[in-house]
Amino acid sequence: MIAGISNQSDIDLYLESEEITRLEKETLEGVLIKTRRPKRQGTISISINEKRKYENGFGIGIYDKRYWGFEDGFHIDIFMGNECYEELKRRGVIGLRQRMRDGSKINVYDISKLNGLSKIGAEQLEFYRDNREKLSDLLG
């Protein structure tokens, strides 16, 4: 699992198909990369949680108190409702707005259902993760 967060607080989260299967019963954790400053990396977790699916969201909840004010080591929790999970399994993508004034959104993708140009976002994030130490200081 890998995710990126843009300067508009939009989150793109990519899951392998086996991770989507595991998501039904476990909380998954992966790397979260600030796309404008890819040397700055933290973690993101996602779980199925009916009670928290409306926490700062509309079916996909978000808890981001450990994100703001941190340069590295930040963390965001994502809580997906059952309806969204079923839609993700069926379509391979689900995207919803977060309940924030800036109108930011979260998109969750099944990498196995992406092709061509659709995969570039995930591949770019994987490159940043795998080459963090080699990235220019201008990117951090």
Legacy VTK file of the C-alpha trace (Angstrom):
# vtk DataFile Version 3.0
C-alpha trace
ASCII
DATASET POLYDATA
POINTS 140 float
0.000 0.000 0.000
1.257 3.436 -0.891
-0.370 6.864 -0.862
0.358 10.443 -1.819
-1.037 13.667 -0.409
-1.023 16.818 -2.531
-0.634 20.420 -1.436
-4.468 20.674 -1.645
-4.715 17.776 0.879
-6.054 15.391 -1.789
-5.076 11.789 -1.007
-4.517 9.063 -3.613
-4.173 5.635 -1.979
-3.143 2.560 -3.991
-3.789 -1.014 -2.838
-2.769 -4.342 -4.346
-5.683 -6.746 -4.926
-4.547 -9.045 -2.086
-4.474 -6.026 0.237
-8.074 -5.240 -0.677
-9.004 -8.782 0.359
-7.092 -8.431 3.647
-8.691 -5.032 4.297
-11.992 -6.726 5.080
-10.487 -8.138 8.305
-7.392 -6.081 9.137
-6.011 -2.591 9.325
-3.418 -1.974 6.627
-0.517 0.441 6.932
1.713 1.907 4.239
3.836 4.872 3.241
2.303 8.329 2.791
4.307 10.758 0.640
3.861 14.510 0.336
3.817 14.841 -3.455
5.263 18.373 -3.524
8.012 17.403 -1.066
8.551 13.662 -1.717
11.449 13.375 0.731
8.872 14.026 3.447
7.277 10.685 4.160
5.062 9.321 6.880
2.508 6.546 7.257
-1.123 6.002 6.444
-3.472 3.298 7.688
-6.829 2.183 6.348
-9.523 -0.013 7.881
-13.187 -0.889 7.459
-14.945 0.975 10.254
-18.665 1.720 10.115
-18.550 3.825 13.282
-15.894 6.233 12.004
-16.730 6.383 8.264
-18.245 9.871 8.640
-15.361 11.297 10.686
-14.388 14.324 8.578
-15.716 12.528 5.506
-18.762 11.190 3.719
-18.340 7.398 3.807
-14.552 7.437 3.989
-13.531 9.034 7.270
-10.176 10.566 8.062
-8.297 11.309 11.257
-5.430 13.655 10.463
-4.432 15.195 13.802
-1.004 13.525 13.519
-0.430 15.043 10.068
-0.524 18.796 10.529
2.672 20.411 11.790
4.922 17.395 11.172
7.622 17.388 8.491
8.439 13.660 8.792
6.912 10.861 10.806
3.369 12.126 10.238
0.380 9.754 10.143
-3.169 9.713 8.777
-5.892 7.152 9.587
-8.556 6.332 6.972
-11.866 4.628 7.863
-13.885 3.153 5.011
-17.544 2.180 5.277
-18.825 -1.165 4.016
-20.627 0.400 1.019
-17.431 2.074 -0.146
-15.462 -1.130 0.352
-17.917 -3.094 -1.799
-17.752 -0.397 -4.487
-13.937 -0.511 -4.419
-14.001 -4.290 -4.913
-16.519 -3.990 -7.748
-15.133 -0.998 -9.677
-11.502 -0.883 -8.585
-11.769 2.745 -7.500
-13.718 4.832 -5.009
-13.385 8.553 -4.480
-15.133 10.897 -2.065
-14.775 14.421 -0.772
-13.543 14.993 2.745
-15.539 17.164 5.103
-13.110 20.070 5.002
-13.654 23.611 3.828
-11.050 23.286 1.101
-13.036 20.517 -0.634
-10.161 18.034 -0.617
-10.873 14.443 -1.585
-9.620 10.904 -1.114
-9.351 8.339 -3.902
-8.641 4.653 -3.254
-7.475 2.491 -6.173
-7.014 -1.213 -6.839
-3.677 -1.189 -8.698
-4.511 -4.439 -10.492
-7.436 -2.737 -12.232
-5.411 0.250 -13.456
-3.663 0.312 -16.812
-1.402 2.528 -18.868
-1.340 6.120 -17.724
-3.550 5.326 -14.739
-0.630 3.472 -13.117
1.806 6.390 -13.333
0.700 7.904 -10.011
1.416 4.699 -8.099
4.698 4.118 -9.929
5.883 7.655 -9.174
5.096 7.239 -5.462
6.906 3.885 -5.395
9.945 5.558 -6.993
9.935 8.278 -4.314
9.619 5.683 -1.555
12.367 3.433 -2.922
14.771 6.307 -3.678
14.081 8.664 -0.777
17.746 9.045 0.194
18.766 9.790 -3.400
16.210 12.579 -3.884
17.518 16.125 -3.990
17.241 18.176 -0.820
15.106 20.565 -2.872
12.400 17.876 -2.729
12.332 17.742 1.059
LINES 1 141
140 0 1 2 3 4 5 6 7 8 9 10 11 12 13 14 15 16 17 18 19 20 21 22 23 24 25 26 27 28 29 30 31 32 33 34 35 36 37 38 39 40 41 42 43 44 45 46 47 48 49 50 51 52 53 54 55 56 57 58 59 60 61 62 63 64 65 66 67 68 69 70 71 72 73 74 75 76 77 78 79 80 81 82 83 84 85 86 87 88 89 90 91 92 93 94 95 96 97 98 99 100 101 102 103 104 105 106 107 108 109 110 111 112 113 114 115 116 117 118 119 120 121 122 123 124 125 126 127 128 129 130 131 132 133 134 135 136 137 138 139
